[in-house]
Amino acid sequence: MNESILVTGGTGALGREVVDRLKDGTREVRVLSRKPGAYQGNLTTGEGVAEAVAGVGTILHLASDPRTKGADLESTRHLIETAAPGTHLVYISIVGVDRHPFWYYQEKYQVEQMIEASGLPYTILRATQFHDFARFLIQGMTRMAVAPVPAGWSVQPVDTGEVADRLVELALGAPAGRVPDMGGPEVLPLREMVNIYLRASGRRRILVPIWVPGKTAAAYRAGIHLAPEHKTGKITFAEFLAATVKPGGPTKGYG
């Protein structure tokens, strides 16, 4: 068995957590990045991908671009085309991508289908939204004195580190196909999450519920992105904020 592991997206919020856990000296860990380094490359164009993939036994595919349509499809295609037969491909996806109309979710589902049809042994884990991402969105919503909050939306945030733990466990194990979804310990109304953030940050805002039209908003109200039967995570949103947000302190971005 080849002991080398390649991590795509290894410099992102999730990727950094995964790489830290893999660097125990038992396997060579490669990080594919556009930044100068040992394995510099561009997944979207394919530049440098073959060199990074050469000789690895496992690929942890965490890289994703939610801003550019088609980018994730191209990235995955380049990985599949350059991976040697038998390479274990581990992919992080999102809960509900097979039913949610949001274009980014639909593209993640297409990536899943590409991996399943690739002939490579694979493992796919779907997770709910990360604490970091939920905080980032709420920060944007509460920048002004009056904060609009989409009515009827709930979130099941999960800790990035806990997802990283699960991904490393899967990467070091045998290919398992699509494994059970991973969600956070609580399904919280978005308005409640905003209030939790405001208390943690020491801010005051007037919350105004808004009705968001369209199929995507309807899917969020229906909870397609939730996994209430898979409350795998342990760290709550309030606990995450207590450890990462200081009252009156500067806000932090995502990624």
Secondary structure, DSSP 8 states (H G I E B T S, - for coil): ----EEEETTTSHHHHHHHHHH-SSSS-EEEEBSSSSTTB-BTTTTBTHHHHHTT-SEEEE----TTSTTHHHHHHHHHHHHS-TT-EEEEEEETTTTT---HHHHHHHHHHHHHHTSSS-EEEEEE--BHHHHHHHHHHHTSSSEEEEETT-EE--B-HHHHHHHHHHHHTS---EE---B--S--EEHHHHHHHHHHHHT---EEEEE---SHHHHHHHHTTT--TT-------HHHHHHHH--TT-------
